[in-house]
Amino acid sequence: MSLKYIKPFDGLRGIGALFIIAYHWPGQIIRISHGWEFMQLFFVMSGYLITMVLQEERDKFPFKRYALRFYLKRSLRLFPLYFVYLFFWLAVYWMLPDNNPLKEGVEEVHRHAAWLFTYTYNFMTMTNFLRDVDYSSGLLSTHLWTLSLEEQFYLVFPFIVFFLNKAQLRKALLFAVVAAPVLRVICYFVFRHLNPDDPFWIAQNLVRMPFLQMDSLAFGALLAVYKFEKIENPVKIFRWATAGIVLIYAGNILYTKYVQGISYYELTFGKKIAENWMTHNYLFVYIITMVNAWCALMLLCVIRGHRMSWLLESRPLVFIGRHSYAIYLFHLPLLFLFFALASAVTPLHDDHKRMLLEIPLFLLYLSFVCGFAYLSLRYFESWFLKFKNRY
């Protein structure tokens, strides 16, 4: 399989970004309890694309040149906007007087700066708990663990691809796919022993540790290593997998409500937080692996040119997908800013009025975020991206 631009991948990124935005949207009409599945899609897609790039580069260059090209290109793509984001909030924190109520909101970036600047933020909740230090995260940093996880993957995986032959690489990836679910089960009992009263903390660490998330990246990498030509109709398998996941979710919710007597609302403490129920009835044991496989099947359908590609190539989804990095990075602080501005224009404390305005507000917010991301890519990120072709 040779590396080429697959336009529907941008459409998939666009769909993923929309689900993540909707997951974090504090509304009543647009209210979904799932969005983490599309976060897994980004991981699987990264595994596929990075493996495709590395395999092609490995066959062209000696290791020094191979590694230099990869790390420089990744750095030029990811570092500038990420570090501007962090420095901006640090500057805001330093400039605000101590008695300003906004300072407390941006303090988290200052408090977690060491983790954020070293791309180790996914270890913060575990390490700070063990140190008996505050491990809470807020609006500005709660989503940045995913970027830390990907950077750790980028740090290690080029060595694996270069120094293992194809047979060894396949075995290593298959081992990761099998080992990760087993490790998640073992770590669940370890984490529950350490902190039995906080299921949210347990579930956070089950998806944030790199060795517990390695199967998502490995599923994508396997797509690049294997051609899967024996799977003649991946769409059919994908449909069955989708139906299976939906039935598992529905069955789990119904069993929890009618057999165990606990409503989904109670289980999630009235919040749209998937982590609060992922450990209930040991759902994490199989659902994470199933979602990763589901994402891989979705990518395989797109690679094979499934007829739904016309939707994934639509201009709105491709636009959102191409700007998904800035959208993801800034969507939470922009959500706070947007509601602050909207509340200044029209009072939103009335629930009935808020529901009537929710869909127009969501579309306006989406336009706001996409417009910001467009300006970021065109006038800031693109300046660094033009250097990628020099190496």
Contacts in CASP RR format, 6 or more apart in sequence:
PFRMAT RR
TARGET T0000
AUTHOR 0000-0000-0000
METHOD contacts of the structure
MODEL  1
MSLKYIKPFDGLRGIGALFIIAYHWPGQIIRISHGWEFMQLFFVMSGYLI
TMVLQEERDKFPFKRYALRFYLKRSLRLFPLYFVYLFFWLAVYWMLPDNN
PLKEGVEEVHRHAAWLFTYTYNFMTMTNFLRDVDYSSGLLSTHLWTLSLE
EQFYLVFPFIVFFLNKAQLRKALLFAVVAAPVLRVICYFVFRHLNPDDPF
WIAQNLVRMPFLQMDSLAFGALLAVYKFEKIENPVKIFRWATAGIVLIYA
GNILYTKYVQGISYYELTFGKKIAENWMTHNYLFVYIITMVNAWCALMLL
CVIRGHRMSWLLESRPLVFIGRHSYAIYLFHLPLLFLFFALASAVTPLHD
DHKRMLLEIPLFLLYLSFVCGFAYLSLRYFESWFLKFKNRY
1 52 0 8 1.000
1 224 0 8 1.000
1 227 0 8 1.000
2 56 0 8 1.000
3 52 0 8 1.000
3 53 0 8 1.000
3 56 0 8 1.000
6 302 0 8 1.000
6 303 0 8 1.000
7 309 0 8 1.000
7 312 0 8 1.000
7 313 0 8 1.000
7 318 0 8 1.000
8 302 0 8 1.000
8 305 0 8 1.000
8 309 0 8 1.000
8 312 0 8 1.000
8 313 0 8 1.000
9 45 0 8 1.000
9 49 0 8 1.000
9 299 0 8 1.000
9 302 0 8 1.000
9 312 0 8 1.000
10 312 0 8 1.000
10 317 0 8 1.000
10 318 0 8 1.000
10 321 0 8 1.000
10 322 0 8 1.000
11 312 0 8 1.000
11 313 0 8 1.000
11 314 0 8 1.000
11 317 0 8 1.000
11 318 0 8 1.000
11 320 0 8 1.000
11 321 0 8 1.000
12 41 0 8 1.000
12 45 0 8 1.000
12 298 0 8 1.000
12 299 0 8 1.000
12 302 0 8 1.000
12 312 0 8 1.000
12 321 0 8 1.000
13 42 0 8 1.000
13 45 0 8 1.000
13 320 0 8 1.000
13 321 0 8 1.000
13 322 0 8 1.000
13 324 0 8 1.000
14 317 0 8 1.000
14 318 0 8 1.000
14 320 0 8 1.000
14 321 0 8 1.000
14 324 0 8 1.000
15 38 0 8 1.000
15 312 0 8 1.000
15 317 0 8 1.000
16 35 0 8 1.000
16 38 0 8 1.000
16 41 0 8 1.000
16 42 0 8 1.000
16 324 0 8 1.000
17 320 0 8 1.000
17 321 0 8 1.000
17 324 0 8 1.000
17 327 0 8 1.000
17 328 0 8 1.000
17 331 0 8 1.000
18 320 0 8 1.000
18 366 0 8 1.000
19 32 0 8 1.000
19 34 0 8 1.000
19 35 0 8 1.000
19 37 0 8 1.000
19 38 0 8 1.000
20 35 0 8 1.000
20 38 0 8 1.000
20 39 0 8 1.000
20 328 0 8 1.000
20 331 0 8 1.000
21 327 0 8 1.000
21 331 0 8 1.000
21 366 0 8 1.000
21 369 0 8 1.000
22 30 0 8 1.000
22 32 0 8 1.000
22 35 0 8 1.000
22 362 0 8 1.000
23 32 0 8 1.000
23 33 0 8 1.000
23 34 0 8 1.000
23 35 0 8 1.000
23 36 0 8 1.000
23 272 0 8 1.000
24 331 0 8 1.000
24 332 0 8 1.000
24 335 0 8 1.000
25 31 0 8 1.000
25 335 0 8 1.000
25 362 0 8 1.000
25 365 0 8 1.000
26 335 0 8 1.000
26 339 0 8 1.000
27 354 0 8 1.000
27 358 0 8 1.000
28 351 0 8 1.000
28 354 0 8 1.000
28 355 0 8 1.000
28 358 0 8 1.000
29 355 0 8 1.000
29 358 0 8 1.000
29 359 0 8 1.000
30 358 0 8 1.000
30 359 0 8 1.000
30 362 0 8 1.000
31 272 0 8 1.000
32 272 0 8 1.000
33 264 0 8 1.000
33 268 0 8 1.000
33 272 0 8 1.000
33 273 0 8 1.000
33 274 0 8 1.000
34 249 0 8 1.000
34 274 0 8 1.000
35 274 0 8 1.000
36 207 0 8 1.000
36 274 0 8 1.000
36 275 0 8 1.000
37 291 0 8 1.000
37 294 0 8 1.000
37 295 0 8 1.000
39 146 0 8 1.000
40 216 0 8 1.000
40 288 0 8 1.000
40 291 0 8 1.000
40 292 0 8 1.000
40 295 0 8 1.000
41 295 0 8 1.000
41 298 0 8 1.000
42 146 0 8 1.000
43 146 0 8 1.000
43 149 0 8 1.000
43 150 0 8 1.000
43 213 0 8 1.000
43 216 0 8 1.000
43 217 0 8 1.000
43 292 0 8 1.000
43 295 0 8 1.000
44 216 0 8 1.000
44 217 0 8 1.000
44 219 0 8 1.000
44 220 0 8 1.000
44 292 0 8 1.000
44 295 0 8 1.000
44 296 0 8 1.000
44 299 0 8 1.000
45 220 0 8 1.000
45 295 0 8 1.000
45 299 0 8 1.000
46 150 0 8 1.000
46 153 0 8 1.000
46 217 0 8 1.000
46 220 0 8 1.000
47 153 0 8 1.000
47 157 0 8 1.000
47 217 0 8 1.000
47 218 0 8 1.000
47 219 0 8 1.000
47 220 0 8 1.000
47 221 0 8 1.000
47 224 0 8 1.000
48 220 0 8 1.000
48 221 0 8 1.000
48 223 0 8 1.000
48 224 0 8 1.000
48 299 0 8 1.000
49 224 0 8 1.000
50 153 0 8 1.000
50 154 0 8 1.000
50 157 0 8 1.000
50 221 0 8 1.000
51 157 0 8 1.000
51 161 0 8 1.000
51 220 0 8 1.000
51 221 0 8 1.000
51 223 0 8 1.000
51 224 0 8 1.000
51 225 0 8 1.000
52 224 0 8 1.000
53 70 0 8 1.000
54 66 0 8 1.000
54 70 0 8 1.000
54 157 0 8 1.000
54 158 0 8 1.000
54 161 0 8 1.000
54 162 0 8 1.000
55 161 0 8 1.000
55 224 0 8 1.000
55 225 0 8 1.000
57 66 0 8 1.000
57 69 0 8 1.000
57 70 0 8 1.000
58 66 0 8 1.000
58 161 0 8 1.000
58 162 0 8 1.000
60 66 0 8 1.000
61 69 0 8 1.000
63 162 0 8 1.000
66 158 0 8 1.000
66 162 0 8 1.000
67 158 0 8 1.000
67 162 0 8 1.000
68 391 0 8 1.000
69 391 0 8 1.000
70 154 0 8 1.000
70 158 0 8 1.000
71 154 0 8 1.000
71 158 0 8 1.000
72 388 0 8 1.000
72 391 0 8 1.000
73 388 0 8 1.000
73 391 0 8 1.000
74 154 0 8 1.000
76 384 0 8 1.000
76 385 0 8 1.000
76 387 0 8 1.000
76 388 0 8 1.000
77 325 0 8 1.000
77 381 0 8 1.000
77 384 0 8 1.000
77 385 0 8 1.000
77 388 0 8 1.000
78 147 0 8 1.000
78 151 0 8 1.000
78 325 0 8 1.000
80 380 0 8 1.000
80 381 0 8 1.000
80 384 0 8 1.000
81 325 0 8 1.000
81 326 0 8 1.000
81 329 0 8 1.000
81 376 0 8 1.000
81 380 0 8 1.000
81 381 0 8 1.000
82 147 0 8 1.000
82 329 0 8 1.000
83 117 0 8 1.000
84 380 0 8 1.000
85 329 0 8 1.000
85 330 0 8 1.000
86 109 0 8 1.000
86 113 0 8 1.000
86 116 0 8 1.000
86 117 0 8 1.000
89 106 0 8 1.000
89 109 0 8 1.000
89 140 0 8 1.000
89 333 0 8 1.000
90 109 0 8 1.000
90 110 0 8 1.000
90 113 0 8 1.000
92 102 0 8 1.000
92 106 0 8 1.000
93 103 0 8 1.000
93 106 0 8 1.000
93 107 0 8 1.000
93 109 0 8 1.000
93 110 0 8 1.000
96 102 0 8 1.000
96 103 0 8 1.000
96 106 0 8 1.000
97 103 0 8 1.000
105 138 0 8 1.000
105 139 0 8 1.000
105 140 0 8 1.000
106 140 0 8 1.000
108 136 0 8 1.000
108 137 0 8 1.000
108 138 0 8 1.000
108 140 0 8 1.000
108 141 0 8 1.000
109 116 0 8 1.000
109 140 0 8 1.000
109 141 0 8 1.000
111 134 0 8 1.000
112 121 0 8 1.000
112 124 0 8 1.000
112 137 0 8 1.000
112 141 0 8 1.000
115 121 0 8 1.000
115 123 0 8 1.000
115 124 0 8 1.000
115 148 0 8 1.000
116 141 0 8 1.000
116 144 0 8 1.000
119 147 0 8 1.000
119 148 0 8 1.000
119 151 0 8 1.000
119 152 0 8 1.000
120 148 0 8 1.000
120 152 0 8 1.000
121 141 0 8 1.000
121 144 0 8 1.000
121 145 0 8 1.000
121 147 0 8 1.000
121 148 0 8 1.000
122 145 0 8 1.000
122 146 0 8 1.000
122 148 0 8 1.000
122 149 0 8 1.000
122 152 0 8 1.000
122 208 0 8 1.000
122 209 0 8 1.000
122 210 0 8 1.000
123 148 0 8 1.000
123 208 0 8 1.000
123 209 0 8 1.000
124 135 0 8 1.000
124 137 0 8 1.000
124 145 0 8 1.000
125 135 0 8 1.000
125 137 0 8 1.000
125 201 0 8 1.000
125 204 0 8 1.000
125 205 0 8 1.000
125 208 0 8 1.000
126 135 0 8 1.000
126 205 0 8 1.000
126 208 0 8 1.000
126 209 0 8 1.000
128 134 0 8 1.000
128 135 0 8 1.000
129 135 0 8 1.000
129 194 0 8 1.000
129 195 0 8 1.000
129 201 0 8 1.000
130 194 0 8 1.000
135 201 0 8 1.000
139 332 0 8 1.000
139 333 0 8 1.000
139 335 0 8 1.000
139 336 0 8 1.000
140 332 0 8 1.000
140 333 0 8 1.000
142 332 0 8 1.000
143 328 0 8 1.000
143 332 0 8 1.000
145 208 0 8 1.000
147 329 0 8 1.000
149 208 0 8 1.000
149 210 0 8 1.000
149 213 0 8 1.000
152 210 0 8 1.000
153 210 0 8 1.000
153 217 0 8 1.000
157 217 0 8 1.000
157 221 0 8 1.000
160 169 0 8 1.000
160 172 0 8 1.000
161 169 0 8 1.000
164 172 0 8 1.000
166 225 0 8 1.000
169 225 0 8 1.000
170 222 0 8 1.000
170 225 0 8 1.000
170 226 0 8 1.000
173 218 0 8 1.000
173 221 0 8 1.000
173 222 0 8 1.000
173 225 0 8 1.000
174 218 0 8 1.000
174 222 0 8 1.000
176 214 0 8 1.000
176 215 0 8 1.000
176 217 0 8 1.000
176 218 0 8 1.000
177 215 0 8 1.000
177 218 0 8 1.000
177 219 0 8 1.000
177 222 0 8 1.000
177 289 0 8 1.000
179 214 0 8 1.000
179 215 0 8 1.000
180 211 0 8 1.000
180 212 0 8 1.000
180 213 0 8 1.000
180 214 0 8 1.000
180 215 0 8 1.000
180 218 0 8 1.000
180 289 0 8 1.000
181 215 0 8 1.000
181 285 0 8 1.000
181 286 0 8 1.000
181 288 0 8 1.000
181 289 0 8 1.000
183 211 0 8 1.000
183 212 0 8 1.000
184 206 0 8 1.000
184 212 0 8 1.000
184 284 0 8 1.000
184 285 0 8 1.000
184 288 0 8 1.000
185 285 0 8 1.000
187 205 0 8 1.000
187 206 0 8 1.000
187 209 0 8 1.000
187 212 0 8 1.000
188 202 0 8 1.000
188 206 0 8 1.000
188 279 0 8 1.000
188 282 0 8 1.000
188 284 0 8 1.000
188 285 0 8 1.000
191 201 0 8 1.000
191 202 0 8 1.000
191 205 0 8 1.000
191 206 0 8 1.000
192 202 0 8 1.000
192 279 0 8 1.000
195 201 0 8 1.000
195 202 0 8 1.000
199 275 0 8 1.000
199 276 0 8 1.000
199 279 0 8 1.000
199 280 0 8 1.000
200 273 0 8 1.000
200 275 0 8 1.000
200 276 0 8 1.000
202 279 0 8 1.000
203 274 0 8 1.000
203 275 0 8 1.000
203 276 0 8 1.000
203 278 0 8 1.000
203 279 0 8 1.000
203 284 0 8 1.000
204 275 0 8 1.000
205 212 0 8 1.000
206 212 0 8 1.000
206 278 0 8 1.000
206 279 0 8 1.000
206 284 0 8 1.000
206 288 0 8 1.000
207 213 0 8 1.000
207 275 0 8 1.000
207 288 0 8 1.000
215 288 0 8 1.000
215 289 0 8 1.000
215 292 0 8 1.000
216 288 0 8 1.000
216 292 0 8 1.000
216 295 0 8 1.000
219 292 0 8 1.000
219 293 0 8 1.000
219 295 0 8 1.000
219 296 0 8 1.000
220 296 0 8 1.000
220 299 0 8 1.000
222 296 0 8 1.000
223 296 0 8 1.000
223 299 0 8 1.000
223 300 0 8 1.000
223 303 0 8 1.000
228 234 0 8 1.000
228 300 0 8 1.000
231 237 0 8 1.000
231 300 0 8 1.000
234 297 0 8 1.000
234 300 0 8 1.000
234 301 0 8 1.000
234 304 0 8 1.000
234 306 0 8 1.000
235 301 0 8 1.000
235 306 0 8 1.000
237 297 0 8 1.000
238 294 0 8 1.000
238 297 0 8 1.000
238 298 0 8 1.000
238 300 0 8 1.000
238 301 0 8 1.000
241 290 0 8 1.000
241 293 0 8 1.000
241 294 0 8 1.000
241 297 0 8 1.000
242 294 0 8 1.000
244 290 0 8 1.000
245 287 0 8 1.000
245 290 0 8 1.000
245 291 0 8 1.000
245 294 0 8 1.000
248 283 0 8 1.000
248 286 0 8 1.000
248 287 0 8 1.000
248 290 0 8 1.000
252 277 0 8 1.000
252 280 0 8 1.000
252 281 0 8 1.000
252 283 0 8 1.000
253 264 0 8 1.000
255 281 0 8 1.000
256 262 0 8 1.000
256 263 0 8 1.000
256 264 0 8 1.000
256 267 0 8 1.000
256 277 0 8 1.000
256 280 0 8 1.000
256 281 0 8 1.000
257 263 0 8 1.000
257 264 0 8 1.000
264 277 0 8 1.000
267 276 0 8 1.000
267 277 0 8 1.000
267 280 0 8 1.000
268 274 0 8 1.000
268 276 0 8 1.000
268 277 0 8 1.000
269 276 0 8 1.000
277 283 0 8 1.000
278 284 0 8 1.000
278 287 0 8 1.000
301 308 0 8 1.000
302 309 0 8 1.000
302 312 0 8 1.000
311 317 0 8 1.000
312 318 0 8 1.000
319 370 0 8 1.000
319 374 0 8 1.000
320 327 0 8 1.000
320 370 0 8 1.000
321 327 0 8 1.000
322 377 0 8 1.000
323 370 0 8 1.000
323 373 0 8 1.000
323 374 0 8 1.000
323 376 0 8 1.000
323 377 0 8 1.000
324 373 0 8 1.000
325 373 0 8 1.000
325 381 0 8 1.000
326 372 0 8 1.000
326 373 0 8 1.000
326 376 0 8 1.000
326 377 0 8 1.000
326 381 0 8 1.000
327 369 0 8 1.000
327 370 0 8 1.000
327 373 0 8 1.000
330 369 0 8 1.000
330 372 0 8 1.000
330 373 0 8 1.000
330 376 0 8 1.000
331 369 0 8 1.000
334 365 0 8 1.000
334 368 0 8 1.000
334 369 0 8 1.000
334 372 0 8 1.000
335 365 0 8 1.000
338 364 0 8 1.000
338 365 0 8 1.000
338 368 0 8 1.000
339 348 0 8 1.000
342 348 0 8 1.000
342 361 0 8 1.000
342 364 0 8 1.000
346 353 0 8 1.000
346 357 0 8 1.000
347 353 0 8 1.000
348 354 0 8 1.000
348 357 0 8 1.000
END
